[in-house]
Amino acid sequence: MDTLPLPDDGDTARPTPEHLRELYSLMAAVRHLDLSAVAWQRQGIIPGYAPELGQEAAQVGSGYAVDTSRDFVFPTYREMGVARTMGVSMVEYMSTHKATWHGGLYDPVKSRLAPIQAVVAGSVLHAVGWAHGQTLDGSDAVAMTYLGDGASSQGDVHEAMNFAAVMKAPVVFFVQNNGWAISVPTERQVAGGSVAARAAGYGIPALQVDGNDVVAVLAATRRAFAHCRSGNGPVVIEAMTYRRGPHSTSDDPGRYRSLDEERDGAGEDPLHRFRQQLQADGVADEEFFAQAQASAAAEAEKIREGLEALGPRPGNEMFGLVFQETTPALQSQAVSWREESEHV
C-alpha cells in the first residue's frame, strides 16, 4: 500500500556508501545495547526494559530521517534505537529504565526527543498538539510519533489522526507493526490486517513499508517528512517488522507462541540482511563489520558503567515538579513524606 504522493522535488536519492555504513553501525550499536539491557535487567542493574530485538531497521531508518534542528519526536517506551540514532545520551535515556527519574535525564528540548511515554498511544496526542503549534507559528518543522499495532486500537489514535487531518498538522504517525499487541497477534488485533489502510478514513495518505529494510524505511520516512513540510498535513507509515523477543522483561512469550512460530514469523534478521546487502554491493568488508561490532560492545560497556554510577535522585523532587504553584494537598503530602522518609 502506498497512497503518499512523491515529493515535488523528487528527492528519492539513495544514501551514499558512507551513510549506508553509518546506518549499519547504528543498527549494530542498537542491537548490542538492546541485548545488553535485557542482561542488565536480569542482573538487577535496571528494574525493567522493553526489548526491540528485530526492530532495529525500523527505528534506525526512521530516526535517521529526523532533522534535530527543527523536528520533534514523540516516542513510546520501545524507541531506544530512535533515541540512539538521534544522538541522545544513552546513559541519560536509560536512566528511565533504571527508574532514576521519570522521563529520563536527557533534555527533551535540546535532544528533540520527548520523554518516554508509558501510556499506550499517549504520545500521538502530544505529537499532534505540538505539530499543530508549528502551523500556528508558520514553521516547517515536523513531529513524528511512534505507536504499535496494538496501540492503533486506542481511541486516542482516532482522535489524534482525525484532528491532525482536519487541521493539516505536520505529523508522521510511524506505526511499528511488530506482529504482536503484547500476547495478541496482529490478525486478532487489527481489523482488516493493516493499520495503514485506516488512514484513508481520515483522508490521510499512507504507505506500508518493509520494516526490516533500513534503506526502505529511511526513504519512506523522508518522503513523509517532505509531504508534511510542504504543508500537506499528516502521513501514516506502517513498518512491517517482528518483535523477536518478549514484550518486556516481565513477559514470557513462550506462553503465547512457540519457538517455531517465532522463527517462521520473524523472517530474516534485519541486521544480517543489511550486512549481506552491503557485502554484495561492495560497500563494506569484514574489517568494517568487526570494527562496528567492537565499537558497539565498547559503547554498551561505557553505558553500563554510567548507569551503575547514577545515584538516586532526592525524593523531595517529586513534590517540586508537579505544579508551577504548589497546592495545599501537595504541601501536606510533602510534609508526610518528609516525616516518614527523612524523619523530619
N, C-alpha and C positions, 0 to 999 in steps of 0.2 A: 504494500500500500504506500502510495506517495501522491499526496494532493498538494504538496507545497510547491509553489511556482519557483523557478530558478531565479536567483537574484539578478537585478538589472545589469550589474557589471559582469555577470557570467563568471565570477570568481570561483572556479572549481579546481584550481591548481593543486596538484598532488604535492604533499610535503617533500622537501628536499631530503637527500640521504642523511644529512646532519640532523634534521628534525626527526626522521624515522629512527635513528639511533637513540635520540633523546627520548622518544616515546617508549622504546624498548627498555631503556634504563629506568624510566619512571615505573613502568609495569613491573620490572624486576624488584625495584625497591618496595613497591606497594605489596607485592606478593610475599616478600620476605618479612616485612613488618607485620602483615596480617597474620601469617603463621606464628610469628614471634609473640604477637599479642595474645593469641589463644594459649600459647605456652605460659605466658606471664600470668594469665588468669588462673591456670592450673597451679602455678607456683605461689599464688597469693599476692603477687605484685599489684595486680588490678582486680577489683571485685567482679567485673563483668565486661563483656565485649560482644559486639555483633559482627561476626566474620563476613568477609566479602569474597571469599575464595571463588574464582570463576568469573568475577565481575570486573576484573582489572581493566579490560579493554574498554568497557562501557564508561568506567569512571575516569580513566586517564584521557581517553579520547574526547570526552565531553568537557572535562576540566581544562584541557589544553586550549580549547577554543575561547575561553574567557579572557576578556581584556580587564585585568585587575586595576587599571587606572580609572575605570568608569563603571563597569558592570558589577553586579552583586549576586551572590549565590546563596540559596537557602536550602541547607541540607537536612537530611533525616539523621538517624543515628548510625547509618551504614556508609557514609561517604568519606571515609578516611582517605581513599585513593584520590578523590577530588581535591581534598584539602592539601594532600602532599603535592599534587600536580600544580596547585595554585601557589605553592611556596609557603604555606602556613607551617610554623614551627610544630614539629610533631610531638615534642615534649609538652608544649602548651596545649595542643589539640588533645593528646591522650590523657591529659590531666582530668578531663571529664570522666573518662573510663576508670580512672583511679579514684574518682569521687573526691578529688581535692577541692574542686569548686564547680558549681553548676554553670554550664555554658563554656567551660574551658578558660584557660588563662590568656588565650590569644585575643588580640584586639579586633573585633569584627569590622570596625570601620576601616582600619588600615589594611587588613587582610582581604577585605571584601567578601568574607565568609561569615554568614550569620551564625549565632550559637547553635550547637547541635540541638535538634528538635526531637524529643522523645514521643511527643503526641503524634499518633498516626495521622498523616495528612495535614498536620498543623502548619507545616512550612509553606504549603501552597497559598494559604490565606495571606501570610506575611509577604510573600513574594509579589502577589498581585497588588497589594496595598502599596508596596514600595515602587513597583513598576508604574502604577497609576500616578504616583507622585512625580515620576520623571516626565510624564506627559504634561503635567501642570507646570513644571519648571522649564519645559522646552528642551529637555535633554534627550540625547540619542542613546542613553545608557539602557542596558537590558538586564532584566532579572532572569535567573534560571533557578527553578525549584525542582527538587528530586522527590519522587514518590515511587512506591512499588505497585505491582498489580493488585495486591491486597488493599492498599490504601485507596485505590481508584474507586472502591465501593463506598467510601465515606461521603457523607453529604457535603462535607467541607469542599471536596473536589468539585462537585457540581456547582456550588456557589461560586467558587473561585474561577472556574472556567467560564461560567455564564457572565460574571462581572467583567472578567478580562476581555471577553469577546465584545460585549456591549460597549465598553469604554476604550476598546482598542489598546489595552495595556501591553507594553512590550515585555512579555514574559514567555519564556520557554518552559513548558511542562515536560520535564525529562523523566519518563517512566522506565524504570528498570524492571522489566518483566522477567524475573528470575525463576519463574515456574512454580513458585510456592508462596502462598499467603500464610506464613508460619507452617502449619501442617496440612493446609488445604491446597491441592493442586489447582493450577490456573483454570482448567476446564470446569471445575466446580465453583470457581470464584468469579470469573469474568464472563458475563453473558455475551455470547457471540464470539468469544475467544480472542478478542482484540480490544485493547484499550484505545488504540489509535483510531479505530473505527467510530468510537463515540464522539470524537472531535467534530464530526460532521453535524451532529445535532446542535452544536453551538456555533456553527459557521466558522470553525477554526480549521485551517489547513493542518495536515498531519502527515507523518511518514513513519513507517516501520523499518527499522534497520537491524542488520546483523550485529547484535551487541557484543559479539566475541571477535569482531574485526575492528581493531582500534582505528585504522585509517578510514573505514567507512563511517564509524561513529564521529570522528573528527569532521569529516566532510559534511555529514548531516547536521551537526551542531553549528557549524559555520554558516550553512545555508539558513538555518533557523534564526541565527543571530542577525544575519543580513536582512532577512524579512522583517524582523521586529524593529531593527534600527532604522528602517525606511518608513516607519510609521504605519505599517500594515497590521499591527495587532499581534496577538499571541500565536504560538505554534505548539503542537503536541508532537513529541518524539517518543516512540516506543522502541526501546532497545531490547531485543530478544536475546536473553542470556540464560544462565542457570546458576542457582545457588548450590555450589558443590558441598558446602559444609552445613552446619546447623544454623537455625535462625539466630540463635545467640548461644553463648557458652553455657546457658542453663537448659538448652534444648537438646533432646535426643532424637535425631532424625530417623533413627532405626525403628522408632515407634510408628512411623507412617510411610516409610519407603525402605525398600531393600537396597543392598549394595549394587545388585544387578540393575535395578531400576535407576539408581543414581548414575551408574556408568552409561546406561543406554540414553538417558535423558540429557546428560551433561554435554555430550558431543566432544569435539576436540578441544583440548585445553587452549585457551586464548594466548597464553604466553608461549607455549610450544609452537602453536600455529604461526605466530608472528615471527618467531625465531627462524622457522623453516622458510618463511617468505623472504626474510632479509638475507638468509644464506643463498637462496635460489637466485635472488636478484643481484648478488654480489655486493650488497650494501654493508655487510658486517661479517667478520670471521670469528673463529674460535677464541682468539685472543680477546676480542671485544666482549664476547659473551662471558668469558671467565672474569674479566675486569668488572663487568656490570654486576655479576654475582658477588664478587668480593666487596665491591663498594656497598651493595645492598646489605650485606652481613655486617660490615663495619658501621654503617649508619644505624642499623637496628640496635647494635650494642651500645652506641652512644645514647640513643633514645632511652634504652633500658636504664642506663646509669643516671640519666637526667630525671627519669620518673622516680627512681628509688631515692634520689636526693631531695625530692619535693617534701617539704614538711607540711603538717596540717595547717589549714587556714584558721585564723581566730574565729571562734564560734559566734562572737557578737556581730560579725559582719552580716549575718543573716537578717538582723533587725534594721541595719542601717541602709540597706539597699532595696527595700520593698516599695516605699513611697517617697516622693520628694519631700513631703512634710509628714512626719510621723503621726500616728493616731493614738488615742488613749489605750485602746485594746492592745496595740503593738507594744506600747511602753510597758504595759502590765506584763505582757509575755516576756519582754526582755528582762524585767526585774526578776520574774520567776526563774527564768533560765540562769541568770547570774547566781541566784540563791542556791539552785540545785547543782549547777556545774562548777561554779567558781567559789561557792560558799561565801559569797559577799553579803 
